[in-house]
Amino acid sequence: MRRTPRNRAALLAAALIATVLPAGAAAAPSGPPGGHGDRDCVRTRHPLDARGRQVIAVARRAQQDLKLKSVLLRVTDGGREVVTDALGESMTGVPAEPDMHFRAGSVAFAHIGTALLRLVEQGRVDLDATVEPWLPEVPRAHEITLRMLANNTSGLHDYVTDPAFGAELTAAPFRAWTPDELLAFPFSHDFWYAPGTNWSYSHANYLLLERALERITGQPIDRLVEEQVTGPLGLRNTRSNATPEIPAPALHAFTSDRGLYEESTFWNPSWTTGPGAVITSTVCDMARSAQGIGSGELISRRSYRTLLNPGTVGLGVPTAKCPADICLKQTEAKHFGLGVIVANSWLLQNPSFSGYAAIQAYLPSKRLSIAVSATKTPDTADGNMAEVVAERIAAVLAPEHPLQP
């Protein structure tokens, strides 16, 4: 999700926002005894090698420099653990632990992109079929294809950057949003450009893609993604939640997006995307996700090439109607793929919302995966600080390939 200045981040902040849970719901155990959700996602216990020690030293320094409340991290090389750790606190007096769950936002888009490519390989969908048979309610549905929704070339406005939506979100962070309420914002605007002719990021694209895939397959999006992606990758702690609940143990989040430093853990996440794709995860699952998606483990070589560049490179041309901060230039070095961001040879997703920030990144040439989640203190700067931590880790482990989301 795209970073914005504080005055806009306060009204959007890709932050997952939720209705108040019933008393005791947040503390309800959902994993093994002892309050831990994944006995395999623990601090590295064996003596660290030189790389592991370097990563921890970098992370500790970054936590101090960036004034972060917590940093959760996992780094793997070829699927083998380099280091897993957690620094700081979830809440005052509650240490952060590696197996804590947090909101993973746009990581779901990486899973949906790969699920779409698998459905294409199975002959169940055509990437270039128009969405009119399944989404007749969408303006210009006869021109928009599944590919355009997946690679953000439909021309639809992004409701997250709509000031009218932002004002409502800021005023009512516990509101539960329906897909139709969210789509009303982009549908109230003219398209930025004719579908397929330019590039601009819009959460509406994936909300509609999820709806289309549900109607095509007859499966809810969470079951479809579990069948096609998260199940095969073994992501046992990545799941969709129908309520604002976060499985225990939960990493708590805090933000100053509304001007006052406050807890935002259980704000309602329904606005971020469609029902069934609003996910929570752990750093261990995200490191595995980064590896599985980034290596193309579940798809053919042909599909992997599409994942890397579904036709976006060279698009993103500002016009009189579409400003430069909307129609962003897509280059070989940095562009949007099919549910992933390709940046200087890394494949990544980088959700950042209301106190939660995370990144999963994979470098195919090194078979290196980095997953980081970070939360804020009142003194943390704007932006996705998990990205900054990951950048510093990458600079140590792969200096010839700077990670620059």
Phi and psi in degrees as a GROMACS rama.xvg file:
@    title "Ramachandran Plot"
@    xaxis  label "Phi"
@    yaxis  label "Psi"
@TYPE xy
-69.7073  136.329  ARG-2
-76.7907  150.28  ARG-3
-137.924  159.547  THR-4
-59.8288  161.104  PRO-5
-56.4264  -40.2842  ARG-6
-65.5869  -28.2332  ASN-7
-88.9149  -35.1772  ARG-8
-62.7251  -30.1782  ALA-9
-65.5775  -28.4468  ALA-10
-96.6185  -14.0157  LEU-11
-117.019  -63.4074  LEU-12
37.6873  90.5668  ALA-13
-48.7718  60.9359  ALA-14
-106.231  133.284  ALA-15
-82.6764  127.043  LEU-16
-126.296  133.789  ILE-17
-139.282  153.961  ALA-18
-68.43  152.581  THR-19
-63.0209  134.961  VAL-20
-76.2121  153.143  LEU-21
-59.0443  152.899  PRO-22
-53.2576  129.326  ALA-23
85.3902  -7.85203  GLY-24
-64.3045  -38.5346  ALA-25
-65.2378  -26.2665  ALA-26
-94.8072  -2.1651  ALA-27
-63.1444  123.613  ALA-28
-66.9483  138.802  PRO-29
-131.32  9.19317  SER-30
-131.774  -160.49  GLY-31
-63.6514  162.76  PRO-32
-54.4203  148.386  PRO-33
99.3209  -3.0818  GLY-34
84.5546  9.23364  GLY-35
-106.945  134.734  HIS-36
-86.2257  -18.2667  GLY-37
-149.456  103.969  ASP-38
-67.1742  -16.6593  ARG-39
-86.1027  -15.6871  ASP-40
-100.851  80.9198  CYS-41
-131.116  166.156  VAL-42
-56.6506  140.504  ARG-43
-58.6331  122.985  THR-44
-98.85  -28.5513  ARG-45
-72.9659  158.969  HIS-46
-56.712  130.721  PRO-47
-71.778  144.057  LEU-48
-80.9359  -176.71  ASP-49
-60.5898  -39.8351  ALA-50
-66.5968  -42.9348  ARG-51
-60.7083  -42.5014  GLY-52
-64.215  -38.5964  ARG-53
-63.2974  -44.179  GLN-54
-61.2789  -46.1845  VAL-55
-64.213  -40.4932  ILE-56
-62.7814  -41.3345  ALA-57
-64.2456  -44.6931  VAL-58
-64.8894  -41.3006  ALA-59
-64.5324  -41.5436  ARG-60
-65.4928  -40.9491  ARG-61
-64.5387  -40.7787  ALA-62
-58.5123  -41.0429  GLN-63
-70.7503  -48.1535  GLN-64
-61.0007  -41.7252  ASP-65
-90.9551  -3.00248  LEU-66
57.6297  52.8371  LYS-67
-93.5875  143.53  LEU-68
-73.4541  -40.2885  LYS-69
-148.081  153.828  SER-70
-138.603  119.094  VAL-71
-108.444  137.711  LEU-72
-150.64  151.618  LEU-73
-147.654  133.57  ARG-74
-126.072  132.446  VAL-75
-129.124  155.215  THR-76
-127.112  111.27  ASP-77
61.8954  29.132  GLY-78
86.4866  -8.69062  GLY-79
-92.6809  136.784  ARG-80
-63.6548  129.981  GLU-81
-94.0257  -49.3008  VAL-82
-165.363  144.769  VAL-83
-131.727  133.624  THR-84
-161.388  170.087  ASP-85
-143.899  133.221  ALA-86
-119.867  148.388  LEU-87
83.3158  -155.094  GLY-88
-124.742  147.981  GLU-89
-78.8451  -50.711  SER-90
-134.262  168.427  MET-91
-55.6862  121.26  THR-92
83.0477  -1.07316  GLY-93
-116.176  104.327  VAL-94
-61.7859  144.871  PRO-95
-71.5108  142.464  ALA-96
-126.946  148.957  GLU-97
-59.2469  -30.0401  PRO-98
-87.8657  9.71756  ASP-99
-69.2672  141.25  MET-100
-89.9797  146.774  HIS-101
-147.427  166.808  PHE-102
-75.6245  130.69  ARG-103
-109.886  2.04659  ALA-104
43.23  -118.846  GLY-105
-71.0531  -4.03172  SER-106
-57.1696  -30.4725  VAL-107
-59.996  -31.8151  ALA-108
-67.0953  -34.4964  PHE-109
-63.6866  -40.7658  ALA-110
-67.1592  -41.7351  HIS-111
-67.4771  -37.8018  ILE-112
-60.0872  -44.0353  GLY-113
-70.5726  -36.8396  THR-114
-59.9707  -41.0039  ALA-115
-61.2814  -44.9381  LEU-116
-64.5539  -35.7913  LEU-117
-66.3147  -38.3728  ARG-118
-65.3423  -36.0326  LEU-119
-62.8068  -45.7874  VAL-120
-62.444  -33.0167  GLU-121
-80.3546  -2.17131  GLN-122
75.7911  16.9636  GLY-123
-90.8813  -20.7464  ARG-124
-143.234  160.515  VAL-125
-113.681  121.183  ASP-126
-57.8267  -29.9962  LEU-127
-104.342  16.819  ASP-128
-75.7998  140.275  ALA-129
-72.3465  155.495  THR-130
-87.6755  1.39358  VAL-131
-54.7105  -40.1959  GLU-132
-63.5235  -28.6266  PRO-133
-106.854  -24.8029  TRP-134
-128.078  59.2942  LEU-135
-64.9229  -18.3336  PRO-136
-77.0584  -8.95275  GLU-137
-85.9981  129.781  VAL-138
-56.6673  138.784  PRO-139
59.3789  30.1198  ARG-140
-59.5048  -26.9475  ALA-141
-73.8517  -9.34217  HIS-142
-108.367  -22.5152  GLU-143
-89.0506  132.781  ILE-144
-107.764  167.423  THR-145
-59.5567  -38.2474  LEU-146
-59.5525  -43.0688  ARG-147
-64.269  -37.6264  MET-148
-66.656  -41.0114  LEU-149
-73.4301  -29.1389  ALA-150
-108.507  10.3199  ASN-151
65.0071  45.1188  ASN-152
-120.607  20.5196  THR-153
-74.3179  -26.9301  SER-154
92.0175  -2.05575  GLY-155
-70.6575  143.157  LEU-156
-65.7747  157.935  HIS-157
-97.1235  118.823  ASP-158
-64.3371  -27.2764  TYR-159
-64.2655  -31.9041  VAL-160
-95.9634  8.75165  THR-161
-81.9918  120.018  ASP-162
-55.6511  -33.9303  PRO-163
-65.2969  -43.0149  ALA-164
-65.778  -45.057  PHE-165
-56.9567  -39.422  GLY-166
-64.5156  -41.0757  ALA-167
-69.2037  -38.8547  GLU-168
-65.0319  -43.9647  LEU-169
-64.602  -39.0102  THR-170
-72.6928  -27.245  ALA-171
-138.788  73.8895  ALA-172
-69.2441  -11.8412  PRO-173
-98.3389  5.60641  PHE-174
-69.8245  139.337  ARG-175
-93.1775  121.664  ALA-176
-101.091  144.141  TRP-177
-97.5544  155.443  THR-178
-55.0185  -41.0347  PRO-179
-65.8131  -35.5844  ASP-180
-64.0417  -39.8207  GLU-181
-69.4724  -43.1978  LEU-182
-69.1055  -20.7198  LEU-183
-60.2469  -29.064  ALA-184
-70.4888  -55.197  PHE-185
-65.6623  -32.4585  PRO-186
-69.0658  -16.7197  PHE-187
-83.0566  -6.02192  SER-188
-111.88  154.228  HIS-189
-67.2108  157.193  ASP-190
-65.3586  149.2  PHE-191
-65.5293  -32.3697  TRP-192
-163.779  169.008  TYR-193
-65.0438  135.831  ALA-194
-50.3042  132.059  PRO-195
87.7038  -2.35817  GLY-196
-102.238  -6.78857  THR-197
-155.489  -172.588  ASN-198
-136.693  136.463  TRP-199
-160.632  140.267  SER-200
-77.5733  134.857  TYR-201
-150.344  124.022  SER-202
-61.2605  -25.4251  HIS-203
-60.9884  -31.3203  ALA-204
-60.0899  -47.2889  ASN-205
-76.5355  -30.5199  TYR-206
-59.8928  -43.3988  LEU-207
-72.8576  -37.0967  LEU-208
-61.9524  -42.0366  LEU-209
-61.1657  -43.9637  GLU-210
-63.2408  -42.5816  ARG-211
-63.3563  -43.6511  ALA-212
-66.4577  -33.687  LEU-213
-64.4423  -42.4987  GLU-214
-72.7355  -32.8446  ARG-215
-69.8928  -45.1236  ILE-216
-93.833  -18.3531  THR-217
74.3698  15.2669  GLY-218
-117.254  142.694  GLN-219
-59.8935  148.367  PRO-220
-62.2976  -33.9007  ILE-221
-67.0668  -39.1748  ASP-222
-69.6974  -38.4762  ARG-223
-62.3366  -46.5895  LEU-224
-67.1388  -37.7235  VAL-225
-63.3532  -41.3179  GLU-226
-66.3903  -41.216  GLU-227
-91.0991  -29.4593  GLN-228
-132.444  -65.9916  VAL-229
-66.6415  -34.0454  THR-230
-64.5026  -55.8607  GLY-231
-57.0991  -31.3079  PRO-232
-84.0903  -7.12193  LEU-233
73.6504  32.0917  GLY-234
-85.9603  77.1847  LEU-235
-70.7759  -21.7407  ARG-236
-111.14  19.4213  ASN-237
-109.6  117.476  THR-238
-150.564  157.673  ARG-239
-91.0788  144.414  SER-240
-122.612  134.635  ASN-241
-81.2695  -11.3167  ALA-242
-125.211  176.459  THR-243
-73.0528  2.00807  PRO-244
-60.447  145.535  GLU-245
-117.133  128.631  ILE-246
-56.9947  144.393  PRO-247
-75.6643  144.643  ALA-248
-79.3784  136.097  PRO-249
-100.397  136.692  ALA-250
-81.6333  121.618  LEU-251
-84.0159  148.591  HIS-252
-123.158  152.306  ALA-253
-140.486  148.002  PHE-254
-150.12  157.051  THR-255
-110.203  18.9734  SER-256
-57.354  -32.4986  ASP-257
-98.6062  13.3534  ARG-258
100.617  -26.9652  GLY-259
-117.273  131.091  LEU-260
-66.2001  117.321  TYR-261
-146.34  160.139  GLU-262
-74.4872  136.182  GLU-263
-126.548  12.2194  SER-264
-51.7745  -44.9282  THR-265
-109.835  24.5526  PHE-266
-62.7036  156.555  TRP-267
-79.2699  120.861  ASN-268
-86.9876  7.13827  PRO-269
-62.6978  -21.0681  SER-270
-79.264  -15.4305  TRP-271
-71.582  -31.7822  THR-272
-170.316  -168.194  THR-273
-77.1224  158.929  GLY-274
-55.972  136.442  PRO-275
95.5958  -10.4136  GLY-276
-123.111  10.4532  ALA-277
-91.5743  102.939  VAL-278
-112.222  157.286  ILE-279
-117.998  159.224  THR-280
-156.177  -174.359  SER-281
-129.155  165.316  THR-282
-66.5534  -29.5295  VAL-283
-68.6828  -43.7192  CYS-284
-64.1473  -38.8283  ASP-285
-68.5169  -35.4418  MET-286
-64.5618  -40.2838  ALA-287
-67.9643  -40.0107  ARG-288
-60.3178  -45.3588  SER-289
-57.9735  -44.4696  ALA-290
-66.1199  -48.7314  GLN-291
-65.1761  -45.7625  GLY-292
-72.0158  -45.7219  ILE-293
-67.752  -26.394  GLY-294
-91.4783  -9.58152  SER-295
71.245  29.8746  GLY-296
-56.1061  -33.7741  GLU-297
-97.6927  -0.757773  LEU-298
-130.728  166.015  ILE-299
-74.7112  168.372  SER-300
-61.7756  -39.0368  ARG-301
-63.0525  -45.0409  ARG-302
-65.0403  -35.9282  SER-303
-62.33  -39.4171  TYR-304
-62.3148  -37.89  ARG-305
-67.3752  -39.4191  THR-306
-56.0451  -43.4079  LEU-307
-71.8714  -37.4148  LEU-308
-151.288  92.9776  ASN-309
-84.734  23.6561  PRO-310
106.377  14.1345  GLY-311
-89.3966  -30.6008  THR-312
-58.7787  127.823  VAL-313
97.9615  -15.1022  GLY-314
-86.1796  -175.704  LEU-315
86.7897  54.0938  GLY-316
-106.888  117.511  VAL-317
-60.7366  142.132  PRO-318
-130.965  177.82  THR-319
-61.3197  -27.7171  ALA-320
-95.1409  -28.7332  LYS-321
-117.802  107.821  CYS-322
-68.9144  165.359  PRO-323
-65.5033  -24.662  ALA-324
-85.7406  0.154931  ASP-325
-110.272  -56.1043  ILE-326
-86.9171  79.1227  CYS-327
-78.3699  139.115  LEU-328
-63.0491  128.683  LYS-329
-104.872  112.94  GLN-330
-112.68  167.22  THR-331
-58.1976  -37.1937  GLU-332
-72.8225  -33.1518  ALA-333
-148.323  116.829  LYS-334
-159.307  168.508  HIS-335
-90.5331  127.729  PHE-336
-94.0351  -142.05  GLY-337
-98.2585  84.5447  LEU-338
87.2476  -2.0756  GLY-339
-128.468  161.105  VAL-340
-102.437  131.639  ILE-341
-104.485  117.025  VAL-342
-137.405  108.103  ALA-343
53.2223  46.0843  ASN-344
80.0733  -9.35451  SER-345
-84.8656  146.575  TRP-346
-111.412  127.521  LEU-347
-149.966  167.693  LEU-348
-138.404  145.784  GLN-349
-140.094  68.4432  ASN-350
-63.8212  143.639  PRO-351
-151.901  115.794  SER-352
-160.028  134.89  PHE-353
26.6327  65.8496  SER-354
92.6419  -21.8202  GLY-355
-96.8155  137.779  TYR-356
-143.426  140.198  ALA-357
-154.509  166.726  ALA-358
-156.346  139.293  ILE-359
-120.735  131.603  GLN-360
-141.773  142.9  ALA-361
-136.43  133.823  TYR-362
-111.569  102.719  LEU-363
-56.9998  -40.0407  PRO-364
-64.7746  -25.5203  SER-365
-107.61  -7.28606  LYS-366
54.6812  37.8724  ARG-367
-104.748  128.394  LEU-368
-120.57  140.48  SER-369
-129.721  128.142  ILE-370
-128.454  129.738  ALA-371
-138.42  138.571  VAL-372
-126.345  140.66  SER-373
-141.229  147.537  ALA-374
-124.838  165.589  THR-375
-106.385  152.927  LYS-376
-100.918  176.299  THR-377
-62.7927  -17.697  PRO-378
-102.566  4.62474  ASP-379
-72.4539  137.863  THR-380
-70.7869  165.657  ALA-381
-63.7739  160.253  ASP-382
103.422  174.486  GLY-383
-86.5424  99.0318  ASN-384
-76.533  -19.1488  MET-385
-62.6706  -36.068  ALA-386
-59.0918  -44.4001  GLU-387
-63.9966  -42.2447  VAL-388
-60.648  -46.3136  VAL-389
-63.3759  -38.439  ALA-390
-58.9907  -41.8147  GLU-391
-70.2617  -35.8193  ARG-392
-65.9658  -43.9238  ILE-393
-62.1916  -35.4675  ALA-394
-63.8859  -26.3806  ALA-395
-84.3964  -42.3522  VAL-396
-88.9393  -27.1524  LEU-397
-144.168  65.1323  ALA-398
-59.1413  -24.7702  PRO-399
-79.3626  -7.19192  GLU-400
-129.861  77.4645  HIS-401
-58.0406  136.363  PRO-402
-91.0997  109.661  LEU-403
-131.306  81.5743  GLN-404
